[in-house]
Amino acid sequence: MLLFRRCINITANKKKILLITQHFYPEIGSAANRLKNIYLELKEKNYDVKVLTLHPRYPSRELYENKRFWNEKLIDEDDIVRVDTSIKTHSTSIIKRLYLYLEVMFRFIGAIFKYKKEFDYIFVTSPPIFVGIAGLIAKWRLKAPLILDIRDLWPESLVGVKVFSNKLILSTAYKVEKLLYKKATRIIVNSRSFINYMTNKNVPADKIKFVPNSLSEEELSIEVPSNEESQKIEVTYTGNLGFAQDLNKLLSVAEMFKENPNIFFTIVGYGKNTNEVKKYIEDKKLENVTLHTAKSRNDTLKIVSESDIAYVSLVEQEVFKTVLPGKIIDYMSVKKPIIGNVSGYAGEIIESAKCGIALKEGSVQELYEKIIELANNPTARKTLGENGYNYAYKNLRWKTNINVLIQVMEEIHE
């Protein structure tokens, strides 16, 4: 009888969290992976977590008909409410994408009104910034504190890639951003550089906490094959082929290596520029480049683990100097030396971890030379890879970093 009462008390004392996100498991990409791990870690810490999200759709719905993407046994679909939208495909049209964001916001708000005042916390992640508005409505409707998770600076990043310039809409977006920062009970960021940006907008520093994208214990335990004896060198890029990523230098370098039988390139990519990349490879007859379409996270990490050098790039804009691409952390998990055409925060992490070479504003010729340098030095490749793994193990583990979020929640209810 005593044991039965204890079980009732434990269940009754569970804190309940509503997690609102446009992207969630089994979708690929840093956003979905971040929120999946937050969900799993909080569940393990005995929180009752409910998720409000979309049916998986990025980069396409058809992708998730493949069971390889549904590989997380600890996700309880009973915890997930998935809403649908009238736009079924992920469009590259800015107008259609804006319509999609607004529709997602209203669908989320409709779902929120079906809940009762049963949550201890609302956790909402942005971008898109419109999901943040749904979080504000949830805070008001459900009378619960709002934790705002910022993974990217919107609308700043839209300005950075120069794909959207409507002054009225941008002005409205900046006002929404300011409102979200003001009304959020606490703010979580995945880049330390965001803190300065926000404090410059008069957000109190003690309102903001840093929770980086991190790695699971399983990902930190991936077996990495030894390629030291191989004469062939594989340079791998994974992830989005979109507005913010610049693969022109890598493709130009691949063309320079076209006649070299020992150096080849693998791209595991998806997104807006996929067809352009494919066309470039075909037009230049780059038989030393293999382009894979989107793969599950596990399959992607396996491909990276079997390569020799990992590549990352971002367009040269101020806003992207504040971000740390999730692929850098992924590369660290499988002990790969990194060559990056990146500056700012991403470059600082690569240099601080001593896990690779940050070229910043490096030229195509410099990238070519650095690839040769690492290709000819297996000892350096191994050392840089080990350095990256050790940095990730110490600083980028969900098992430890989730405690920052838990502390934030406990402080709210003190």
Phi, psi and omega in degrees: 000319180297318179297320179298318179295321179298318179300319179297316181295319180298315179296317182294329183273357179298129174282138186250130185237134171257115182258119184247121183207139177288328184244131181205164175315138008266017181300152176271169179107160185296322183297308181297321180293319178300311184289327175299314183290324175298315177303309184296318181292320179293322176298319180295331179274012174076025171271150176264106187250126173247142185241131173249117187208187176262164165295143183302134187209353184251126004276350175204151179296322185299331181304324188272008168284344177279121184294344180297337180280339182262068190244009181260103186289341185271356175280124178261109182297342175292341178275351190252128169252117182250126179256161182244164179231162180287329175277116188268340182246156178275100187277149173274352178289128180297320181295314179295324180292320177298317177299318179300314181301317180292320179296318177301315180303311182292324177295318177297317180298318177301318179292323180299322182291349176274346179276157173263177179282074189240003185253144176272335181213148167249127177242116182234141183243142182221146014277171357293152183295335183292333175295328176298324178296319176300324176296320177297319177297319179297320178300316181288313185291318188261000176053050181228149178296148184252122172257118184260119181261116181254115181258346181199153183269101173257141002273007184306319182290330176295320177294321183298322181268000173057041179252353183214126186225010179296113188296323181294313181292319179295320178298318177296319181296319178296324177293321177297317178303313180298319179296317180298315180298323182287317188274341179296140177290316175217158179236133175250136177234153179256007176221131179298331182295336179294334184297314179297319179302316183286319179295330175291343175259022175069024172276126180301134183299326182284358176271347188249136175231149184259119174231097184290157166303139189222186184239147176279164178297326179295318180292329178282356181247012180295133178283124184253119180292151177272124180248014188299328184275347183287142177275342181269138182242126179251124176256125188239138171237137177230151171117202187292139172247071189238207185296320189275343184263140182238102180262005183301318181294317180297318180293323177295320178294319178301322178294324178293331180268010188306323183264003180270116185283352187255352181235123179222170192231142177234130177239123173250098191220165179202162177121188190306319188263014183302314182294324178295319178296316179299317181295319179299315180299318180290316182296322182271000180052052182273085180287351178269007179240128175249125179252117176260144171284179184305137178233165177297160181301316181299316180294322180295314179297327178295317179298316180296320182298333182268000180265185185243326181222139179247143186239144176219147179209154174218149176296151185277084176223148185305319184297329182277356172281356180261354189250157173241104180304136181300334182295332178298316179294320178299316179300320179299323185297333181247024168060044180256135173293142187247133167247125184230129166273072184220157175223187179066221187299317180298316178296321179297320180294316179301318181288319180295320180281348182054045185247007181173203184234120176260112186276346180056257180260034185299148180275171176299319180297319179294320177298317177303313183293322181290325176296315177299317181302313179287325180300327183269004185225081181298330179294316178296318179301316181295316181297314179297318179297316178295320178300316180297317179297315181297322177297314180297317181298324182280323190245342192232052178247129178298327183302326180262322185289337178296337181294335176295315178295318179297320178297320177302313181295320180294323179293326179299323185261013177290000000 
